[in-house]
C-alpha cells in the first residue's frame, strides 16, 4: 500500500523565497538557505507550523527593527545606527552559537541519502 508523503517546496525568485497564490502578488519571505535548514530540521509533517512561525518572526523583525533603530538614532544621533546594527549582529551570533551547542547532530540513519559536498 502506498503511503502519502508531503514534499516541501520553496518558491524562489531572484535568490529569495517568495510567498503568494498562483505565483501572483508575491511577497519576500526570507533567505532560502535558512528556510531550507529549518524545514529539514523540523520535518515535512510540521511544515505549516514552521512556515507560520518563520513568517511571524520575519514580520516582527520587519516592523520592530526599523522602529528600534529610529529610536536609537533619535536618542544618540545618526552614528548610533552602526552601533545598533553591530549589537543586533552580536545578538544573532550569540543565538546561533547557543543553538549550535544546544542542538544535537543529525541522526546517522537520517543522513544516508544526502550527498557530501566537496
C-alpha contacts under 8 A as a table, 3 or more apart, distances in Angstrom:
res1	aa1	res2	aa2	distance
6	X	44	X	5.96
6	X	45	X	7.05
7	X	44	X	6.53
8	X	39	X	7.74
8	X	44	X	6.12
8	X	47	X	7.18
10	X	17	X	6.44
10	X	18	X	7.82
10	X	32	X	7.40
10	X	36	X	7.80
11	X	17	X	5.60
11	X	18	X	5.65
11	X	19	X	7.03
12	X	15	X	6.03
12	X	16	X	5.34
12	X	17	X	4.41
12	X	18	X	5.78
12	X	32	X	7.22
13	X	16	X	5.50
13	X	17	X	6.42
13	X	18	X	6.55
15	X	31	X	7.80
15	X	32	X	7.37
16	X	28	X	6.64
16	X	29	X	7.18
16	X	30	X	5.96
16	X	31	X	5.54
16	X	32	X	5.96
17	X	28	X	6.12
17	X	29	X	5.21
17	X	30	X	5.41
17	X	31	X	6.03
17	X	32	X	5.35
18	X	26	X	5.85
18	X	27	X	5.37
18	X	28	X	4.67
18	X	29	X	5.06
18	X	30	X	7.41
19	X	23	X	7.78
19	X	26	X	5.40
19	X	27	X	5.38
19	X	28	X	6.62
19	X	29	X	6.23
20	X	23	X	5.48
20	X	24	X	5.82
20	X	25	X	5.80
20	X	26	X	4.59
20	X	27	X	6.50
21	X	24	X	5.67
21	X	25	X	7.23
21	X	26	X	7.62
23	X	26	X	6.29
29	X	55	X	6.85
29	X	58	X	7.57
30	X	34	X	7.98
30	X	35	X	7.47
30	X	58	X	7.55
31	X	34	X	5.53
31	X	35	X	6.34
32	X	35	X	5.19
32	X	36	X	5.97
33	X	36	X	5.12
33	X	37	X	6.24
34	X	37	X	5.26
34	X	38	X	6.34
35	X	38	X	5.07
35	X	39	X	6.10
36	X	39	X	5.15
36	X	40	X	6.01
37	X	40	X	5.09
37	X	41	X	6.12
38	X	41	X	5.17
38	X	42	X	6.13
38	X	50	X	7.65
39	X	42	X	5.17
39	X	43	X	5.82
39	X	44	X	6.81
39	X	47	X	6.56
39	X	50	X	7.10
40	X	43	X	5.40
40	X	44	X	7.50
42	X	45	X	7.89
42	X	46	X	6.18
42	X	47	X	7.41
42	X	50	X	7.42
43	X	46	X	5.87
43	X	47	X	6.80
44	X	47	X	5.02
45	X	48	X	7.95
46	X	49	X	5.47
46	X	50	X	6.15
47	X	50	X	5.29
47	X	51	X	5.98
48	X	51	X	5.07
48	X	52	X	6.15
49	X	52	X	5.24
49	X	53	X	6.26
50	X	53	X	5.09
50	X	54	X	6.12
51	X	54	X	5.19
51	X	55	X	6.26
52	X	55	X	5.22
52	X	56	X	6.13
53	X	56	X	5.02
53	X	57	X	6.23
54	X	57	X	5.34
54	X	58	X	6.01
55	X	58	X	5.02
55	X	59	X	6.06
56	X	59	X	5.13
56	X	60	X	6.32
57	X	60	X	4.98
57	X	61	X	6.25
58	X	61	X	5.20
58	X	62	X	6.12
59	X	62	X	4.98
59	X	63	X	6.08
60	X	63	X	5.30
60	X	64	X	5.62
60	X	65	X	7.74
61	X	64	X	5.21
61	X	65	X	5.19
62	X	65	X	5.82
62	X	66	X	7.06
63	X	66	X	6.46
63	X	67	X	6.78
64	X	67	X	5.16
64	X	68	X	5.97
65	X	68	X	5.28
65	X	69	X	6.09
66	X	69	X	5.00
66	X	70	X	6.03
67	X	70	X	5.22
67	X	71	X	6.30
68	X	71	X	5.16
68	X	72	X	6.19
69	X	72	X	5.08
69	X	73	X	6.16
69	X	81	X	6.36
69	X	84	X	6.65
70	X	73	X	5.03
70	X	74	X	6.10
71	X	74	X	5.12
71	X	75	X	6.18
72	X	75	X	5.19
72	X	76	X	6.01
72	X	77	X	7.53
72	X	80	X	6.51
72	X	81	X	7.10
72	X	84	X	7.25
73	X	76	X	5.29
73	X	77	X	4.68
73	X	78	X	5.06
73	X	79	X	7.26
73	X	80	X	5.50
73	X	81	X	5.99
74	X	77	X	5.64
74	X	78	X	7.45
76	X	79	X	7.62
76	X	80	X	5.79
77	X	80	X	5.70
78	X	81	X	5.95
79	X	82	X	6.07
79	X	83	X	7.39
80	X	83	X	5.07
80	X	84	X	6.02
81	X	84	X	4.99
81	X	85	X	6.17
82	X	85	X	5.13
82	X	86	X	6.13
83	X	86	X	5.02
83	X	87	X	6.17
84	X	87	X	5.14
84	X	88	X	6.29
85	X	88	X	5.03
85	X	89	X	6.25
86	X	89	X	5.17
86	X	90	X	6.18
87	X	90	X	5.04
87	X	91	X	6.22
88	X	91	X	5.14
88	X	92	X	6.25
89	X	92	X	4.94
89	X	93	X	6.12
90	X	93	X	5.12
90	X	94	X	6.12
91	X	94	X	5.08
91	X	95	X	6.20
92	X	95	X	5.17
92	X	96	X	6.15
93	X	96	X	5.03
93	X	97	X	6.10
94	X	97	X	5.20
94	X	98	X	6.09
95	X	98	X	5.07
95	X	99	X	6.07
96	X	99	X	5.15
96	X	100	X	6.07
97	X	100	X	5.07
97	X	101	X	6.23
98	X	101	X	5.22
98	X	102	X	6.06
99	X	102	X	5.02
99	X	103	X	5.77
100	X	103	X	5.49
100	X	104	X	7.88
101	X	104	X	7.61
106	X	110	X	7.10
106	X	111	X	7.20
107	X	110	X	5.38
107	X	111	X	6.87
108	X	111	X	5.56
108	X	112	X	7.06
109	X	112	X	5.92
110	X	113	X	7.61
111	X	114	X	5.57
